[in-house]
Amino acid sequence: MSLQKIALSALSIAAVACIGLVPAHADDAAAPLTKAQVEQMIHDYIAANPKLIMDSVNDYQKKEMEEHATVGMKKNEGSLSKDTTSPEAGDPHGDVTVVEFFDYNCHFCKGAFPAVQGLLDKDKKVRVVFKEFPILGPSSETASKWALAAQKQGKYFEFHKAMMNNKEQINDDLLAKVAGSVGMDVKKAQTDINLPEIAAQLGKNRALAADLDINGTPAFIIGDDLSRGAIPEEVMEKKINDAREAAAKTGGDAVKKE
């Protein structure tokens, strides 16, 4: 939100609150309030109630983000659920698609991974699409390139799982070691990470995240719901069930893959 919008929001709240301080009838007042007195009242109210003002501003920002994300999800439905170039796990024809944006250096992403794994183990009708979104430095970028190189060898989820369980610092040696441990051709991967198509895929993911106001990881999209931050497995399951129920009412799948 711009500083101008924040200021207007704060002034609006303060002005409304100050109405109660103004006499209801002209007869009740010795003299009408001057412009300077009204401005002072608003100033005093803001100074005395900073949390109320900031809560309102935060609520306004959240509402704007949600509205922008809703528009973005509709606009980018194909890139979210029907992009066959993105890595995925689970049922390729699942009736619900879960889309995750993540970073291999993200502690919260690693904390959310057991919920994703548990979901895939229990729900055989779900499809999970992975959006590599490296935002935590150069090693995140390199790790994502190795993951997409793993996809080219049919080893994506194995590599992804190993990286989500990894507790060591990410560097070239670590990535080569992980690749070897999941059966990848390491030399081929070292070449593939430099392919323009892999850089292009990461660029597409960044553009998509920007359209959805996603600027942190993890982020999950389930049906028409966008959750910023890690969510427990039971919450994820509820969102999936909600998506299924919504699809049943409209007579279709929660997310259809073309």
C-alpha positions as CSV (number, residue, x, y, z in Angstrom):
1,M,0.0,0.0,0.0
2,S,1.3,3.5,-0.8
3,L,2.1,6.0,2.0
4,Q,-0.8,8.1,0.7
5,K,-3.3,5.3,1.1
6,I,-1.9,4.6,4.6
7,A,-2.3,8.2,5.6
8,L,-5.8,8.4,4.2
9,S,-6.8,5.2,6.0
10,A,-5.5,6.5,9.3
11,L,-7.1,9.9,8.9
12,S,-10.4,8.4,8.0
13,I,-10.4,6.2,11.1
14,A,-9.4,9.1,13.3
15,A,-12.0,11.4,11.7
16,V,-14.8,8.9,12.3
17,A,-13.7,8.3,15.9
18,C,-13.6,12.1,16.5
19,I,-17.2,12.6,15.4
20,G,-18.2,11.4,18.8
21,L,-16.3,14.3,20.3
22,V,-18.2,16.9,18.3
23,P,-21.6,18.1,19.8
24,A,-24.6,16.5,18.1
25,H,-26.5,19.8,17.8
26,A,-25.2,23.3,17.1
27,D,-27.1,24.6,20.1
28,D,-24.9,22.4,22.4
29,A,-21.7,24.1,21.3
30,A,-20.5,27.5,22.4
31,A,-18.7,27.9,19.1
32,P,-18.1,25.7,16.0
33,L,-14.8,23.8,16.0
34,T,-12.1,25.4,13.9
35,K,-10.1,23.6,11.3
36,A,-7.1,23.7,13.6
37,Q,-9.0,22.2,16.5
38,V,-10.3,19.3,14.3
39,E,-6.8,18.6,13.1
40,Q,-5.5,18.6,16.6
41,M,-8.2,16.2,17.7
42,I,-7.3,13.8,14.9
43,H,-3.6,14.1,15.7
44,D,-4.3,13.4,19.4
45,Y,-6.5,10.4,18.5
46,I,-3.9,8.9,16.3
47,A,-1.2,9.4,18.9
48,A,-3.4,7.8,21.6
49,N,-4.5,4.8,19.5
50,P,-1.5,3.8,17.3
51,K,-2.4,0.0,17.5
52,L,-6.0,0.6,16.3
53,I,-4.7,2.6,13.4
54,M,-2.1,0.0,12.4
55,D,-4.6,-2.9,12.8
56,S,-6.9,-1.2,10.4
57,V,-4.1,-0.5,7.9
58,N,-2.9,-4.1,8.2
59,D,-6.5,-5.3,7.6
60,Y,-6.7,-3.1,4.5
61,Q,-3.4,-4.4,3.2
62,K,-4.5,-8.0,3.7
63,K,-7.8,-7.4,1.9
64,E,-6.0,-5.8,-1.0
65,M,-3.6,-8.8,-1.2
66,E,-6.5,-11.3,-1.1
67,E,-8.3,-9.5,-3.9
68,H,-5.2,-9.3,-6.0
69,A,-4.5,-13.0,-5.4
70,T,-8.0,-14.0,-6.4
71,V,-7.7,-12.1,-9.6
72,G,-4.2,-13.6,-10.1
73,M,-5.4,-17.1,-9.6
74,K,-8.2,-16.8,-12.1
75,K,-5.8,-15.1,-14.6
76,N,-3.1,-17.8,-14.2
77,E,-5.3,-20.9,-13.8
78,G,-3.4,-22.7,-16.6
79,S,0.1,-21.8,-15.1
80,L,-1.0,-23.1,-11.7
81,S,-2.8,-26.3,-12.4
82,K,-2.3,-27.2,-16.1
83,D,1.3,-26.4,-16.7
84,T,2.8,-29.8,-17.5
85,T,6.4,-28.4,-17.4
86,S,6.2,-28.0,-13.6
87,P,7.4,-31.0,-11.5
88,E,4.6,-32.9,-9.7
89,A,3.8,-35.9,-7.5
90,G,0.8,-37.9,-6.7
91,D,-2.0,-38.8,-9.1
92,P,-1.4,-37.0,-12.5
93,H,-5.2,-37.0,-13.0
94,G,-6.0,-36.2,-9.4
95,D,-9.3,-34.5,-8.6
96,V,-7.6,-31.8,-6.5
97,T,-4.4,-30.0,-7.3
98,V,-2.2,-28.6,-4.5
99,V,0.4,-26.0,-5.8
100,E,3.3,-25.2,-3.5
101,F,5.9,-22.4,-3.9
102,F,9.0,-23.1,-1.9
103,D,12.7,-22.5,-1.4
104,Y,15.3,-25.2,-0.3
105,N,16.8,-22.8,2.2
106,C,13.5,-22.1,3.8
107,H,13.2,-23.5,7.3
108,F,9.4,-23.3,7.2
109,C,9.2,-25.1,3.9
110,K,11.2,-28.0,5.4
111,G,8.8,-27.9,8.4
112,A,5.8,-28.2,6.0
113,F,7.2,-31.1,4.0
114,P,6.0,-33.9,6.4
115,A,2.5,-32.6,5.8
116,V,3.0,-32.7,2.0
117,Q,4.5,-36.2,2.2
118,G,1.7,-37.4,4.6
119,L,-0.9,-36.0,2.2
120,L,0.6,-37.9,-0.7
121,D,0.8,-41.1,1.3
122,K,-2.8,-41.0,2.5
123,D,-4.7,-39.3,-0.4
124,K,-4.3,-41.2,-3.6
125,K,-6.5,-38.8,-5.6
126,V,-4.5,-35.7,-4.9
127,R,-1.9,-34.1,-7.2
128,V,0.9,-31.8,-5.9
129,V,2.5,-29.3,-8.3
130,F,5.9,-27.9,-7.2
131,K,6.9,-24.3,-8.1
132,E,10.6,-23.8,-7.5
133,F,10.8,-20.3,-6.0
134,P,14.3,-19.5,-4.9
135,I,14.3,-16.3,-3.0
136,L,16.8,-16.8,-0.2
137,G,20.1,-16.3,-2.0
138,P,22.3,-17.8,-4.7
139,S,22.5,-21.3,-3.2
140,S,18.7,-21.4,-3.4
141,E,18.8,-20.6,-7.1
142,T,21.4,-23.3,-7.7
143,A,19.5,-25.9,-5.7
144,S,16.3,-25.2,-7.8
145,K,18.3,-25.6,-11.0
146,W,19.6,-29.0,-9.7
147,A,16.0,-30.0,-8.9
148,L,14.8,-29.1,-12.4
149,A,17.8,-31.0,-13.8
150,A,16.5,-34.0,-11.6
151,Q,13.1,-33.6,-13.3
152,K,14.7,-34.2,-16.7
153,Q,16.1,-37.5,-15.4
154,G,12.8,-38.6,-13.8
155,K,14.2,-38.1,-10.3
156,Y,12.6,-34.9,-9.2
157,F,10.6,-36.1,-6.2
158,E,13.5,-38.2,-4.9
159,F,15.8,-35.2,-5.1
160,H,13.2,-32.9,-3.6
161,K,12.6,-35.2,-0.7
162,A,16.3,-35.5,0.0
163,M,16.7,-31.7,-0.1
164,M,13.8,-31.1,2.2
165,N,15.3,-33.5,4.7
166,N,18.8,-32.0,4.3
167,K,20.2,-30.1,7.3
168,E,23.6,-29.2,5.8
169,Q,24.6,-26.0,4.2
170,I,23.7,-26.0,0.5
171,N,26.7,-25.7,-1.9
172,D,27.8,-27.4,-5.1
173,D,29.4,-30.4,-3.4
174,L,26.3,-31.0,-1.3
175,L,24.0,-30.8,-4.4
176,A,26.2,-33.2,-6.3
177,K,26.2,-35.6,-3.3
178,V,22.4,-35.5,-3.0
179,A,22.0,-36.0,-6.8
180,G,24.3,-39.1,-6.7
181,S,22.4,-40.5,-3.6
182,V,19.1,-40.5,-5.5
183,G,20.6,-42.2,-8.6
184,M,21.0,-39.2,-10.8
185,D,23.6,-38.9,-13.5
186,V,25.6,-36.1,-11.8
187,K,27.7,-35.1,-14.8
188,K,24.6,-34.7,-16.9
189,A,22.9,-32.7,-14.2
190,Q,26.0,-30.4,-13.9
191,T,25.5,-29.6,-17.6
192,D,21.7,-29.4,-17.5
193,I,21.6,-26.8,-14.7
194,N,22.9,-24.2,-17.2
195,L,20.2,-24.9,-19.8
196,P,18.2,-21.7,-20.8
197,E,14.9,-23.6,-20.4
198,I,15.7,-24.2,-16.7
199,A,16.4,-20.5,-16.1
200,A,13.2,-19.7,-18.1
201,Q,11.2,-22.0,-15.8
202,L,12.4,-20.2,-12.7
203,G,11.6,-16.9,-14.4
204,K,8.0,-18.1,-15.1
205,N,7.6,-19.1,-11.4
206,R,8.8,-15.7,-10.2
207,A,6.4,-13.9,-12.5
208,L,3.5,-16.1,-11.4
209,A,4.4,-15.5,-7.7
210,A,4.3,-11.7,-8.4
211,D,0.9,-12.0,-10.0
212,L,-0.3,-13.7,-6.8
213,D,1.4,-11.4,-4.3
214,I,3.5,-14.3,-3.1
215,N,6.7,-12.9,-1.7
216,G,7.6,-15.5,0.9
217,T,7.8,-19.3,1.2
218,P,6.1,-21.6,1.6
219,A,2.8,-20.7,-0.1
220,F,0.1,-23.2,-0.9
221,I,-2.8,-23.0,-3.4
222,I,-5.6,-25.5,-3.0
223,G,-8.6,-24.9,-5.2
224,D,-9.5,-21.2,-4.8
225,D,-7.6,-20.9,-1.5
226,L,-4.2,-19.3,-1.2
227,S,-2.3,-19.9,2.1
228,R,0.9,-17.9,2.8
229,G,3.0,-19.9,5.2
230,A,3.2,-23.5,6.4
231,I,-0.1,-25.2,7.2
232,P,-0.6,-28.3,9.3
233,E,-1.6,-31.6,7.6
234,E,-5.1,-31.6,9.0
235,V,-5.7,-28.1,7.8
236,M,-4.4,-29.1,4.3
237,E,-6.8,-32.0,4.3
238,K,-9.7,-29.8,5.2
239,K,-8.9,-27.4,2.4
240,I,-8.7,-30.3,0.0
241,N,-12.1,-31.6,1.2
242,D,-13.5,-28.1,0.8
243,A,-12.2,-27.9,-2.7
244,R,-13.8,-31.3,-3.5
245,E,-17.1,-30.3,-2.1
246,A,-17.1,-27.0,-4.0
247,A,-16.3,-29.0,-7.2
248,A,-19.1,-31.4,-6.5
249,K,-21.6,-28.6,-6.4
250,T,-20.5,-27.3,-9.8
251,G,-20.3,-30.8,-11.3
252,G,-16.6,-30.9,-12.0
253,D,-13.2,-31.6,-10.6
254,A,-11.6,-29.2,-8.1
255,V,-8.9,-28.5,-10.7
256,K,-9.0,-30.1,-14.1
257,K,-5.8,-30.8,-16.0
258,E,-6.0,-30.3,-19.7
